[in-house]
Amino acid sequence: AVMAAQLEWLRRWQPTLSSQPWRIMRVDESVYLLKSQFSDTSYGVCLCDFHTIYQELVTDRDVSRRCKSLNPKVEAPPSRLLSHLSQSLESSDQQCQWSIEPRTDTGADLLIATIRTKLSGLPFVWRFLLQKAGDRQVDDLNF
C-alpha cells in the first residue's frame, strides 16, 4: 500500500519553482543564486544577491507582450520563447550576455536582469523584472 501511494504521488507530482535547485550565476564581478521553472505557458525566476531574494512569475500572454515590445522583429509562439529563455538560463554559453541592475526610481525594490542572445539567428533581448520577494514567498522558496 505504501509503494502504491508513493507511485501515485510520483505520477501526480508537478515541478514548482520551490522544488528547483539554486544555481550559482556570475555576472561581471558579482555572484548571484538563481532558480527558475519553465512550462509551455509560464515561468518563474528567482535571483538572490545574498541580501535579498527577487522573483518574477509570468504567463504566456505577458511573454508575448514583452517579446513584442523588446523584440519587434521576432515572431514566435510563447512556448518557443519560454523554451529559448529556459535554455538560455540553464546554459553557460558565452553567446548569452547578462546584465543586472537595481531599479529604485519606481519606489519599489526592483531588479532588472537583461539577457541578450540569438533566437533563430536574430538578436534577442529579454528583461526579467524581478520584484523583492515577501517573507512568506521566501519561506516557500526553500532557501
C-alpha positions as CSV (number, residue, x, y, z in Angstrom):
1,A,0.0,0.0,0.0
2,V,2.9,2.4,0.8
3,M,4.5,1.6,-2.5
4,A,1.3,2.2,-4.4
5,A,0.8,5.6,-2.6
6,Q,4.4,6.6,-3.5
7,L,3.9,5.7,-7.1
8,E,0.7,7.6,-7.2
9,W,2.4,10.7,-5.7
10,L,5.2,10.5,-8.2
11,R,2.7,10.2,-11.1
12,R,0.8,13.3,-10.0
13,W,3.8,15.4,-8.9
14,Q,4.4,18.6,-10.9
15,P,7.7,20.6,-10.5
16,T,7.3,24.0,-9.0
17,L,9.7,26.9,-8.6
18,S,10.3,26.0,-4.9
19,S,11.3,22.4,-6.0
20,Q,14.1,23.7,-8.3
21,P,17.7,23.9,-7.1
22,W,19.6,27.1,-6.6
23,R,22.4,27.6,-9.1
24,I,25.4,30.0,-8.9
25,M,25.4,32.7,-11.6
26,R,28.2,35.1,-12.2
27,V,27.5,38.4,-13.9
28,D,30.6,40.7,-14.3
29,E,32.2,40.7,-10.9
30,S,29.1,39.8,-8.9
31,V,27.8,36.4,-7.8
32,Y,24.1,35.5,-7.5
33,L,22.0,32.5,-6.8
34,L,19.4,31.7,-9.5
35,K,16.5,29.3,-9.7
36,S,13.9,29.0,-12.4
37,Q,11.0,26.9,-13.5
38,F,9.5,27.0,-17.0
39,S,6.5,25.4,-18.6
40,D,4.9,25.8,-22.0
41,T,2.7,28.6,-20.7
42,S,4.6,30.4,-17.9
43,Y,7.8,30.9,-16.0
44,G,9.1,31.7,-12.5
45,V,12.5,33.1,-11.8
46,C,14.2,33.9,-8.5
47,L,17.5,35.7,-8.1
48,C,19.3,36.2,-4.8
49,D,22.1,38.7,-4.3
50,F,22.8,37.2,-0.8
51,H,20.9,40.0,0.8
52,T,17.5,40.0,-0.9
53,I,15.5,37.5,-3.0
54,Y,13.8,38.9,-6.1
55,Q,11.3,37.0,-8.2
56,E,9.1,37.2,-11.2
57,L,6.2,35.0,-12.3
58,V,4.9,35.5,-15.9
59,T,2.2,33.9,-18.0
60,D,2.3,33.3,-21.8
61,R,0.1,36.4,-22.5
62,D,2.7,38.6,-20.8
63,V,5.5,36.7,-22.5
64,S,4.1,37.6,-25.9
65,R,3.5,41.3,-25.0
66,R,7.0,41.7,-23.6
67,C,8.6,40.0,-26.5
68,K,6.8,42.3,-29.0
69,S,7.9,45.4,-27.0
70,L,11.6,44.2,-26.7
71,N,12.0,42.4,-30.0
72,P,9.5,43.7,-32.6
73,K,11.1,41.6,-35.4
74,V,10.8,38.3,-33.6
75,E,7.6,36.3,-34.2
76,A,7.4,33.1,-32.2
77,P,4.7,31.3,-30.1
78,P,5.0,31.8,-26.4
79,S,6.1,28.1,-25.9
80,R,9.1,28.7,-28.2
81,L,10.0,31.9,-26.4
82,L,9.7,30.1,-23.0
83,S,11.8,27.2,-24.2
84,H,14.5,29.6,-25.5
85,L,14.6,31.5,-22.2
86,S,14.8,28.3,-20.2
87,Q,17.7,27.0,-22.3
88,S,19.5,30.4,-22.0
89,L,19.2,30.4,-18.2
90,E,20.5,26.8,-17.9
91,S,23.3,27.3,-20.4
92,S,26.8,28.7,-19.6
93,D,27.1,29.7,-23.3
94,Q,29.3,32.7,-23.9
95,Q,26.8,33.8,-26.6
96,C,24.4,34.7,-23.7
97,Q,25.2,38.1,-22.3
98,W,23.8,39.2,-18.9
99,S,23.4,42.5,-17.1
100,I,21.8,43.1,-13.8
101,E,20.8,46.5,-12.4
102,P,18.7,47.6,-9.4
103,R,15.8,49.9,-10.2
104,T,14.9,52.2,-7.3
105,D,13.3,55.1,-9.1
106,T,9.9,53.4,-9.1
107,G,9.6,53.3,-5.3
108,A,9.6,49.5,-5.5
109,D,12.5,47.2,-4.9
110,L,13.1,46.0,-8.5
111,L,16.0,44.2,-10.1
112,I,16.2,44.1,-13.9
113,A,18.1,41.2,-15.3
114,T,18.7,41.6,-19.0
115,I,19.8,38.7,-21.2
116,R,21.0,39.1,-24.8
117,T,21.1,36.1,-27.1
118,K,20.2,35.0,-30.6
119,L,16.8,33.4,-31.4
120,S,16.8,31.7,-34.8
121,G,19.7,33.9,-35.9
122,L,18.1,37.2,-34.8
123,P,19.3,39.3,-31.9
124,F,17.0,38.6,-28.9
125,V,16.7,40.7,-25.7
126,W,14.8,39.7,-22.6
127,R,14.3,41.7,-19.4
128,F,13.3,39.8,-16.2
129,L,11.6,42.3,-14.0
130,L,12.3,40.9,-10.6
131,Q,10.5,42.3,-7.5
132,K,11.6,41.8,-3.9
133,A,10.0,38.6,-2.5
134,G,8.0,38.9,0.6
135,D,8.8,36.9,3.8
136,R,6.1,34.3,3.0
137,Q,7.4,33.9,-0.6
138,V,10.9,33.5,0.7
139,D,9.8,30.7,3.0
140,D,8.1,29.0,0.1
141,L,11.3,29.0,-2.0
142,N,13.3,26.6,0.2
143,F,16.1,29.0,0.7
